[in-house]
Amino acid sequence: MKHHRIILMMMIIGIASFLTSCASTPKIKRIDVDKIIDISGRWNDTDSRLVAEDMIRDCLKQPFLESFKSKKHRMPTLIVGFIKNRSHEHINIQTFVKDLERALINSGQVQFVASKGERAQIREERLDMARHASEDTMKGPGEEVGADFMLIGVINTIRDEASGKAVMYYQVNLELIAMANNIKVWVGEKKIKKLIKKPGLSW
C-alpha cells in the first residue's frame, strides 16, 4: 500500500510539473513589422521610423537642396554624425540612425557616404586588396567621395506622472550642417506626446 502511495504521489507531482511548465510557456505570435504597437509607452521602433521619415521628408523640401543642385550640378552627399540621447530612457540610437539613413537613401535626392566606423573597415579591406587582389580589380586610395553636409541631433524627454497616469514628451532636434563652412542649412524638430494610464505606474 505504501508503495502505491509513493507511485501515486510521484504521478501527481509529475502532472503538476507538466501543467506548470505548460502554463509558463510563452505564447508567441508573429505580426507585421509595420504594425503600430505601444505596450509600455516608451520610445519604440514605430517612433524611430516615423520620426526619421517625417524629419527627412521635411529636410529635403527645404531650399538648400535645389540651391546646391543648381550650383554644383549634382546631388549633395550626406553623412549622419552624432545623435545624442539625453532622454530618461535607454534609446537605441543606432536603430534611429539607420532609419535616418534609409529615409535619406530611399528619397533618391541625395547621396550617402559611409560612417566613420564603416570607412575604417572599408579602408582596411582596401589595404588587404593592395596585397592580394589583382590590379584590374583592386581599389586604390584617394577615390572616396567627401560629404557636403552632416546631420547631427539630440533626443530629449520630459516626464510627468501622478496617480497611475504619466505623460511622456519626446523632442527630437536635427540639424544639417555644411561641411565646407559650418553653416546650418536646416534645423528640424519633431515632438511626440504620449498619455499612459497604468495602475501602479512606476518608471
C-alpha positions in Angstrom: 0.0 0.0 0.0 2.8 2.4 0.9 4.5 1.6 -2.4 1.3 2.5 -4.3 1.0 5.8 -2.4 4.6 6.7 -3.4 3.9 5.9 -7.0 0.6 8.0 -6.9 2.4 10.9 -5.3 5.1 10.8 -7.9 2.5 10.8 -10.7 0.7 13.8 -9.1 4.0 15.7 -8.8 4.8 14.9 -12.4 1.4 16.0 -13.7 1.6 19.2 -11.7 5.1 19.9 -13.0 3.9 19.3 -16.6 0.9 21.7 -16.1 3.1 24.3 -14.6 5.6 24.2 -17.4 2.7 24.4 -20.0 1.2 27.4 -18.2 4.6 29.2 -18.1 5.4 28.6 -21.8 5.2 32.0 -23.6 2.7 32.4 -26.4 4.3 33.8 -29.5 2.5 35.4 -32.4 4.3 36.8 -35.4 3.0 40.2 -36.5 3.6 42.7 -39.3 6.7 44.8 -38.6 4.9 47.9 -39.7 2.0 47.4 -37.2 1.9 50.0 -34.5 2.1 48.5 -31.0 2.5 50.5 -27.8 3.0 48.4 -24.7 5.0 50.5 -22.2 4.6 53.9 -23.8 8.3 54.3 -24.1 10.2 55.1 -27.3 9.9 52.2 -29.7 10.5 51.1 -33.3 7.5 52.9 -34.6 8.6 56.2 -33.1 12.1 55.7 -34.6 10.8 55.0 -38.1 8.0 57.7 -38.2 10.2 60.4 -36.7 13.0 59.6 -39.2 10.7 59.6 -42.2 8.9 62.8 -41.2 12.0 64.8 -40.4 13.9 63.7 -43.6 10.8 64.5 -45.7 10.8 68.0 -44.2 14.6 68.4 -44.6 14.5 67.5 -48.3 11.7 70.0 -49.0 13.9 73.0 -48.0 15.5 75.4 -50.4 19.1 74.3 -49.7 18.7 71.2 -51.8 17.7 72.8 -55.1 20.2 75.6 -54.5 23.0 73.1 -54.1 21.9 71.2 -57.2 21.8 74.3 -59.4 25.3 75.4 -58.3 27.0 72.0 -58.3 25.0 70.3 -60.9 24.8 67.1 -58.8 23.1 65.7 -55.8 24.6 66.6 -52.4 26.4 64.0 -50.4 25.3 63.5 -46.8 26.6 61.7 -43.7 25.0 61.2 -40.3 27.1 62.3 -37.4 26.4 62.0 -33.6 22.8 61.7 -32.5 22.8 62.2 -28.7 20.3 60.6 -26.3 19.5 63.0 -23.5 16.2 61.3 -22.6 15.2 59.5 -19.5 15.3 56.2 -21.4 17.8 53.9 -22.9 17.1 54.5 -26.6 19.0 52.5 -29.3 20.4 55.4 -31.2 21.9 53.2 -33.8 18.5 52.0 -34.9 17.3 55.6 -35.2 20.5 56.5 -37.2 19.8 53.6 -39.6 16.2 54.8 -40.0 17.5 58.2 -40.9 20.0 56.7 -43.4 17.3 54.6 -45.0 14.9 57.6 -45.4 17.7 59.7 -47.0 18.9 57.0 -49.4 15.4 56.0 -50.4 14.5 59.6 -51.2 16.6 59.4 -54.3 17.5 63.1 -53.8 20.9 62.8 -52.0 23.9 60.5 -52.0 25.1 59.0 -48.8 28.6 58.1 -47.6 29.7 55.5 -45.0 30.1 56.5 -41.4 33.5 56.9 -39.7 33.5 53.3 -38.4 32.3 51.9 -41.7 35.0 53.8 -43.6 37.7 52.4 -41.3 36.5 48.9 -42.1 36.5 49.6 -45.9 39.9 51.2 -45.8 41.3 48.1 -44.0 39.8 46.0 -46.8 41.5 48.2 -49.4 44.9 47.6 -47.8 44.2 43.9 -47.9 43.3 44.3 -51.6 46.6 46.0 -52.3 48.4 42.9 -51.1 46.2 40.2 -52.5 43.8 41.4 -55.3 44.7 41.6 -59.0 45.4 45.0 -60.4 42.3 45.2 -62.5 40.0 44.5 -59.5 42.0 46.4 -56.8 40.5 49.6 -55.5 43.1 52.2 -54.7 43.2 55.1 -52.2 42.2 58.7 -52.9 38.9 57.9 -54.7 36.5 58.4 -51.8 33.6 60.9 -52.0 33.6 63.5 -49.3 30.3 64.6 -47.6 28.9 68.0 -48.3 26.6 68.0 -45.3 26.5 66.3 -41.9 23.3 65.5 -40.0 23.5 65.8 -36.2 20.9 65.9 -33.5 19.6 65.1 -30.0 16.7 63.4 -28.4 15.2 64.9 -25.2 12.3 63.9 -23.0 10.1 65.5 -20.3 8.3 63.1 -18.0 5.3 63.9 -15.8 3.4 61.3 -13.7 0.8 61.1 -10.9 -1.9 58.7 -9.7 -1.3 56.0 -12.2 -1.0 58.3 -15.2 2.0 59.6 -17.0 2.8 61.9 -19.9 5.9 61.2 -21.9 7.0 64.1 -24.1 9.8 63.4 -26.7 11.5 66.2 -28.6 13.9 65.3 -31.5 16.0 68.0 -32.9 18.1 67.5 -36.0 20.4 69.9 -37.8 22.0 69.7 -41.2 25.4 71.5 -41.4 27.5 72.3 -44.4 30.9 70.7 -44.1 32.7 73.5 -46.0 31.7 76.4 -43.8 29.7 75.1 -40.8 26.5 76.9 -42.0 23.3 75.3 -40.7 21.1 74.8 -43.8 18.3 73.1 -42.0 17.0 72.8 -38.4 14.2 70.4 -37.8 12.1 69.5 -34.8 9.7 66.6 -34.1 7.6 66.2 -31.0 5.8 63.2 -29.6 3.4 63.2 -26.6 2.1 60.0 -25.0 -0.5 59.7 -22.3 0.0 56.4 -20.4 -2.6 55.0 -17.9 -1.4 52.1 -15.8 -2.3 51.0 -12.3 0.7 51.2 -10.0 2.7 53.0 -12.6 6.4 53.1 -11.9 9.2 54.3 -14.1 
